[in-house]
């Protein structure tokens, strides 16, 4: 296997990727549940899912592969990862707030 293929497999099989997939699924499920509960569910909103949730994940994969091949990019890979975790967590907390009525500060949800 070449250097690029090895870097791609390393990123895809990483704990970071697994964590993001779990958070992505949680954000999707809780988002749909909270929309159904609030009566605002629309199939047309799924079109926003790709640019809001999937493109950042793909961007991280690209940066992480480059970082895996060049240590100069490692900091940027970690920064992008932290940003995506923040995006997914904010969506999850917002959905939990709608579903449960918990008093979660607006800045977090």
N, C-alpha and C positions, 0 to 999 in steps of 0.2 A: 504494500500500500504506500502511496506517495505521502509527502508531508502534508498536503492540503487535506487529503482524505483522513489521515490520522487526526489532524486538528479538528475536523468536522465531527468525527466519531467521539472524540474526547469531549467536545462541547455538548453534543446531543446526549451523551450518557452521564453528564455531570449532575451532581446534586443540585446545582443552581437551576438547571433545566427542569429537573423533577419538581423542585419547589415552585417554579413559575407555572408549570402545567397544573399543579394542584390548586394554586391560587386562581389561575385562569378559570378552571372548572367551577371553583367555589363562587367566583364573581358572577359567572354566567348563571348558575343555578339560583343563587340568592337574588340576583337581579331580576330574573324571570318571576320568582316567587313574590318578590316585593311589588313588582308591576301588576301581577295578577291580584294580589291583596288590595292594592290601592285602586284597582280598576283602570289602570293606565296602560295595560299590556297592548302592544301593537306589533304585528309581524314586521311591519316596515322598519321598526327600530333595530332589527337584527342587522340591517345594513350598516349601522354605526359600529357594530361589534368588531368588524375587521379593522377599520382604521384606528379605533380606540384601543383595542386589546391585542390584536394579532400582529399588526405592523410593528409595534414596539418590540414584541418578542422576536420577530424576524431581524429587526435592526440589532438587537443584542446578540443574536446568533452570529451575524456577520462580524460585529466588533469582537466578540469573544473568540471567534476562529482566528481573526487577525492577531489578537492579543496572545493567543496560544502559540502562534508562530513567531511573534516578535514581542519581547518583554516591554518594549517601549509603549505598547498599547494597553498594558495590563490595568493601569489606573483608569483609563477611559472605559474599559470593559466593566470594571467594578462600579463606576459611576452610573453607567447605563443600566446595569442590573439593579442598583439601589433605586433608581428612578422608576423602573417598571414595577418593582415590589411596592413602591409607594402608590403608584397608579392603581394596582390591583387591590391593595389593602384599603385604600380610600373607597373604592366601589363596594367592597365587602362590608365595610363599616356603615356606609350609607344604607345599604340594603338591610343590614341587621337593625339599624335605627328605625327604618320604616316597618319592618316585620314585628319588632318587639316593643317599640316605644322607648327603648333605652335612651338615656340622656347622654348622647355622644356629642362632644363639641363639634360645631359646624366645620371648623378647620380640618378635622379628621374625617369628616364624612361629606 
